[in-house]
Protein backbone atom coordinates (compact mmCIF):
# COMPACT_ATOMS: atom_id res chain seq x y z
CA UNK A 1 0.00 0.00 0.00
CA UNK A 2 1.28 3.47 -0.89
CA UNK A 3 2.41 5.36 2.20
CA UNK A 4 4.41 8.27 0.78
CA UNK A 5 4.25 10.17 -2.53
CA UNK A 6 6.67 12.58 -4.19
CA UNK A 7 5.99 14.69 -7.29
CA UNK A 8 9.01 15.59 -9.42
CA UNK A 9 8.78 17.96 -12.39
CA UNK A 10 11.26 18.00 -15.24
CA UNK A 11 11.58 14.28 -14.53
CA UNK A 12 12.49 13.08 -18.02
CA UNK A 13 16.13 14.21 -17.99
CA UNK A 14 18.95 15.85 -16.07
CA UNK A 15 18.52 16.76 -12.42
CA UNK A 16 14.78 16.08 -12.49
CA UNK A 17 15.24 12.51 -13.69
CA UNK A 18 18.07 11.87 -11.22
CA UNK A 19 15.95 13.26 -8.37
CA UNK A 20 12.99 11.07 -9.30
CA UNK A 21 15.16 7.95 -9.39
CA UNK A 22 16.86 8.80 -6.11
CA UNK A 23 13.57 9.53 -4.33
CA UNK A 24 12.28 6.11 -5.40
CA UNK A 25 14.45 4.76 -2.57
CA UNK A 26 12.55 6.81 0.01
CA UNK A 27 8.99 7.18 -1.31
CA UNK A 28 6.47 4.50 -2.14
CA UNK A 29 5.28 6.35 -5.25
CA UNK A 30 6.84 8.89 -7.59
CA UNK A 31 4.78 11.15 -9.86
CA UNK A 32 6.93 12.13 -12.83
CA UNK A 33 5.99 15.24 -14.80
CA UNK A 34 7.60 16.38 -18.05
CA UNK A 35 6.84 17.35 -21.64
CA UNK A 36 8.95 14.56 -23.16
CA UNK A 37 6.73 11.49 -23.39
CA UNK A 38 9.19 8.76 -24.43
CA UNK A 39 11.94 9.72 -21.98
CA UNK A 40 9.33 10.17 -19.28
CA UNK A 41 8.07 6.63 -19.81
CA UNK A 42 11.63 5.29 -19.68
CA UNK A 43 12.17 7.05 -16.35
CA UNK A 44 8.89 5.62 -15.05
CA UNK A 45 10.00 2.11 -15.98
CA UNK A 46 13.23 2.62 -14.07
CA UNK A 47 11.28 3.87 -11.03
CA UNK A 48 9.25 0.66 -11.13
CA UNK A 49 12.39 -1.48 -11.34
CA UNK A 50 13.59 0.24 -8.19
CA UNK A 51 10.51 -0.87 -6.29
CA UNK A 52 8.48 2.35 -6.23
CA UNK A 53 5.17 2.94 -8.03
CA UNK A 54 5.42 5.47 -10.88
CA UNK A 55 2.77 7.76 -12.33
CA UNK A 56 3.97 9.47 -15.51
CA UNK A 57 2.17 12.66 -16.54
CA UNK A 58 3.09 14.15 -19.90
CA UNK A 59 2.19 17.79 -19.32
CA UNK A 60 3.56 21.26 -20.00
CA UNK A 61 3.75 23.17 -16.72
CA UNK A 62 3.55 26.43 -18.63
CA UNK A 63 -0.13 25.66 -19.28
CA UNK A 64 -2.35 27.30 -16.63
CA UNK A 65 -4.38 24.13 -16.00
CA UNK A 66 -1.40 21.75 -15.73
CA UNK A 67 -1.04 22.16 -11.97
CA UNK A 68 -4.67 21.22 -11.38
CA UNK A 69 -4.27 18.13 -13.57
CA UNK A 70 -1.14 17.01 -11.73
CA UNK A 71 -2.60 17.38 -8.26
CA UNK A 72 -5.92 15.78 -9.23
CA UNK A 73 -4.22 12.80 -10.90
CA UNK A 74 -1.92 12.33 -7.90
CA UNK A 75 -4.68 12.47 -5.32
CA UNK A 76 -7.01 10.30 -7.39
CA UNK A 77 -4.31 7.62 -7.65
CA UNK A 78 -2.55 7.83 -4.29
CA UNK A 79 -4.65 10.03 -2.01
CA UNK A 80 -1.77 12.12 -0.67
CA UNK A 81 1.28 14.26 -1.49
CA UNK A 82 4.31 14.18 0.79
CA UNK A 83 6.91 16.01 -1.27
CA UNK A 84 7.01 18.28 -4.30
CA UNK A 85 10.28 18.83 -6.17
CA UNK A 86 10.08 21.65 -8.72
CA UNK A 87 12.84 21.20 -11.30
CA UNK A 88 11.23 21.91 -14.69
CA UNK A 89 12.21 25.14 -16.37
CA UNK A 90 14.44 25.76 -19.35
CA UNK A 91 15.12 29.51 -19.59
CA UNK A 92 16.55 30.94 -22.84
CA UNK A 93 20.19 32.02 -22.42
CA UNK A 94 19.86 35.09 -24.61
CA UNK A 95 21.30 38.58 -24.44
CA UNK A 96 19.34 41.22 -22.54
CA UNK A 97 18.92 43.33 -25.68
CA UNK A 98 17.94 40.43 -27.95
CA UNK A 99 15.34 38.61 -25.85
CA UNK A 100 11.76 39.30 -26.86
CA UNK A 101 8.73 39.74 -24.62
CA UNK A 102 7.46 36.38 -25.87
CA UNK A 103 10.68 34.67 -24.80
CA UNK A 104 10.61 36.34 -21.39
CA UNK A 105 7.00 35.29 -20.92
CA UNK A 106 7.79 31.69 -21.95
CA UNK A 107 10.64 31.42 -19.44
CA UNK A 108 8.52 32.83 -16.63
CA UNK A 109 5.49 30.70 -17.54
CA UNK A 110 7.38 27.42 -17.19
CA UNK A 111 10.00 27.85 -14.47
CA UNK A 112 8.38 30.50 -12.27
CA UNK A 113 4.63 30.35 -12.72
CA UNK A 114 4.60 26.60 -13.33
CA UNK A 115 6.30 25.97 -9.98
CA UNK A 116 4.25 28.65 -8.22
CA UNK A 117 0.91 27.28 -9.42
CA UNK A 118 1.80 23.67 -8.68
CA UNK A 119 2.96 24.48 -5.16
CA UNK A 120 -0.24 26.40 -4.45
CA UNK A 121 -2.45 23.62 -5.86
CA UNK A 122 -0.58 20.96 -3.86
CA UNK A 123 -0.45 23.01 -0.64
CA UNK A 124 -3.53 21.61 1.07
CA UNK A 125 -2.32 18.04 0.51
CA UNK A 126 1.20 18.97 1.66
CA UNK A 127 -0.28 20.64 4.74
CA UNK A 128 -2.24 17.50 5.53
CA UNK A 129 0.89 15.32 5.27
CA UNK A 130 3.24 17.92 6.83
CA UNK A 131 5.22 17.58 3.64
CA UNK A 132 8.15 19.28 1.94
CA UNK A 133 8.73 21.42 -1.16
CA UNK A 134 11.91 22.01 -3.13
CA UNK A 135 12.39 24.78 -5.68
CA UNK A 136 15.36 24.79 -8.06
CA UNK A 137 17.23 27.95 -8.99
CA UNK A 138 20.83 28.51 -10.13
CA UNK A 139 23.91 30.51 -9.24
CA UNK A 140 23.06 33.07 -11.92
CA UNK A 141 20.57 34.37 -9.35
CA UNK A 142 23.48 36.10 -7.61
CA UNK A 143 25.76 36.43 -10.65
CA UNK A 144 23.46 37.72 -13.42
CA UNK A 145 25.01 38.40 -16.80
CA UNK A 146 23.75 40.54 -19.65
CA UNK A 147 24.38 37.70 -22.10
CA UNK A 148 21.86 35.47 -20.33
CA UNK A 149 19.75 37.97 -18.43
CA UNK A 150 16.60 35.89 -18.03
CA UNK A 151 18.48 32.99 -16.42
CA UNK A 152 19.67 35.13 -13.52
CA UNK A 153 16.50 37.17 -13.21
CA UNK A 154 14.11 34.22 -13.12
CA UNK A 155 16.33 32.21 -10.78
CA UNK A 156 16.47 35.17 -8.38
CA UNK A 157 12.68 35.33 -8.49
CA UNK A 158 12.48 31.59 -7.76
CA UNK A 159 14.61 32.03 -4.64
CA UNK A 160 12.41 34.88 -3.40
CA UNK A 161 9.31 32.80 -4.14
CA UNK A 162 10.69 29.85 -2.16
CA UNK A 163 11.33 32.06 0.86
CA UNK A 164 7.81 33.47 0.65
CA UNK A 165 6.30 29.96 0.60
CA UNK A 166 8.61 28.98 3.47
CA UNK A 167 7.23 31.76 5.65
CA UNK A 168 3.68 30.50 5.11
CA UNK A 169 4.91 26.94 5.60
CA UNK A 170 6.06 27.65 9.16
CA UNK A 171 2.44 28.13 10.21
CA UNK A 172 1.10 25.34 7.97
CA UNK A 173 3.74 22.72 8.75
CA UNK A 174 5.10 22.58 5.19
CA UNK A 175 8.88 22.68 4.81
CA UNK A 176 10.11 24.75 1.83
CA UNK A 177 13.69 25.09 0.60
CA UNK A 178 15.49 25.92 -2.63
CA UNK A 179 18.44 24.14 -4.25
CA UNK A 180 20.86 26.07 -6.45
CA UNK A 181 22.83 23.29 -8.18
CA UNK A 182 25.90 25.13 -9.44
CA UNK A 183 28.09 23.68 -12.20
CA UNK A 184 26.35 20.38 -12.91
CA UNK A 185 26.97 18.61 -16.22
CA UNK A 186 23.57 18.13 -17.82
CA UNK A 187 22.54 18.06 -21.45
CA UNK A 188 21.57 21.73 -21.19
CA UNK A 189 24.97 22.75 -19.79
CA UNK A 190 26.77 20.76 -22.46
CA UNK A 191 24.79 22.57 -25.14
CA UNK A 192 25.77 25.91 -23.58
CA UNK A 193 29.43 24.91 -23.53
CA UNK A 194 29.26 23.77 -27.14
CA UNK A 195 27.79 27.14 -28.10
CA UNK A 196 30.50 28.98 -26.18
CA UNK A 197 33.20 26.83 -27.78
CA UNK A 198 31.90 27.62 -31.26
CA UNK A 199 31.78 31.34 -30.48
CA UNK A 200 35.35 31.34 -29.21
CA UNK A 201 36.52 28.95 -31.94
CA UNK A 202 37.91 26.39 -29.50
CA UNK A 203 37.02 22.75 -28.89
CA UNK A 204 34.51 21.74 -26.22
CA UNK A 205 37.16 20.30 -23.88
CA UNK A 206 38.94 23.65 -23.87
CA UNK A 207 35.67 25.42 -23.13
CA UNK A 208 34.98 23.01 -20.26
CA UNK A 209 38.45 23.53 -18.79
CA UNK A 210 38.06 27.30 -19.00
CA UNK A 211 34.71 27.17 -17.23
CA UNK A 212 36.11 25.03 -14.42
CA UNK A 213 39.04 27.42 -13.92
CA UNK A 214 36.70 30.38 -13.79
CA UNK A 215 34.40 28.61 -11.32
CA UNK A 216 37.33 27.55 -9.14
CA UNK A 217 36.43 23.85 -9.16
CA UNK A 218 38.18 20.69 -10.37
CA UNK A 219 35.23 18.97 -12.02
CA UNK A 220 31.57 19.38 -12.85
CA UNK A 221 28.95 18.02 -10.50
CA UNK A 222 26.57 15.28 -11.57
CA UNK A 223 22.76 15.21 -11.52
CA UNK A 224 22.97 12.26 -9.15
CA UNK A 225 24.93 14.30 -6.60
CA UNK A 226 22.27 17.02 -6.65
CA UNK A 227 19.60 14.32 -6.35
CA UNK A 228 21.25 13.16 -3.12
CA UNK A 229 21.05 16.72 -1.80
CA UNK A 230 17.38 16.96 -2.75
CA UNK A 231 16.69 13.63 -1.04
CA UNK A 232 18.30 14.88 2.15
CA UNK A 233 16.41 18.19 2.01
CA UNK A 234 13.03 16.40 2.03
CA UNK A 235 14.06 13.75 4.56
CA UNK A 236 13.11 13.69 8.27
CA UNK A 237 16.64 14.68 9.45
CA UNK A 238 16.32 17.96 7.50
CA UNK A 239 12.93 18.96 8.87
CA UNK A 240 14.48 21.70 11.03
CA UNK A 241 15.65 23.52 7.89
CA UNK A 242 13.26 25.79 5.98
CA UNK A 243 13.45 28.99 3.95
CA UNK A 244 17.01 28.12 2.95
CA UNK A 245 18.77 28.32 -0.41
CA UNK A 246 21.25 25.44 -0.61
CA UNK A 247 23.75 26.93 -3.02
CA UNK A 248 26.58 24.87 -4.55
CA UNK A 249 29.39 27.40 -4.92
CA UNK A 250 33.00 26.54 -5.65
CA UNK A 251 32.37 22.91 -4.75
CA UNK A 252 30.91 23.82 -1.35
CA UNK A 253 27.32 23.92 -0.09
CA UNK A 254 26.46 27.37 1.22
CA UNK A 255 23.17 28.26 2.86
CA UNK A 256 21.47 31.59 2.28
PEJO-V959652 format. One record per backbone hydrogen bond with DSSP energy under -1.0 kcal/mol. CO is the residue of the C=O (numbers start at 1). NH is the residue of the N-H. Records with the same first field share a line. If there is no record, write none. Layout:
CO=NH ; NH
//
This chain:
4=29
5=82 ; 83
6=31
7=85
8=33
13=17
14=18
15=19
16=20
17=21
18=22
19=23
22=25
23=26 ; 27
28=53
29=6
30=55
31=8
32=57
33=10 ; 11
34=59
36=40
37=41
38=42
39=43
40=44
41=45
42=46
43=47
44=48
45=49
46=50
47=52
48=51
53=30
55=32
57=34 ; 59
60=63
63=66
65=69
66=70
67=71
68=72
69=73
70=74
71=75
72=76
73=77
74=78
82=132
83=7
84=134
85=9
92=94
94=149
95=98 ; 99
100=104
101=105
102=106
103=107
104=108
105=109
106=110
107=111
108=113
112=116
113=117
114=118
115=119
116=120
117=121
118=122
122=126
123=127
124=128
125=129
126=131
131=175
132=84
133=177
134=86
135=179
138=141
139=142
145=148
146=96
148=152
149=153
150=154
151=155
152=156
153=157
154=158
155=159
156=160
157=161
158=162
159=163
160=164
161=165
162=166
163=167
164=168
165=169
166=170
168=172
169=173 ; 174
175=133
176=243
177=135
178=246
179=137
180=248
182=184
183=221
184=186
186=190
187=191
188=192
189=193
190=194
191=195
192=196
193=197
194=198
195=199
196=200
197=202
203=207
204=208
205=209
206=210
207=211
208=212
209=213
210=214
211=215
212=216 ; 217
221=185
222=226
223=227
224=228
225=229
226=230
227=231
228=232
229=233
230=234
232=235
235=238
236=239
238=241
244=178
245=247 ; 256
246=180
247=254
249=252
252=249
254=247
//
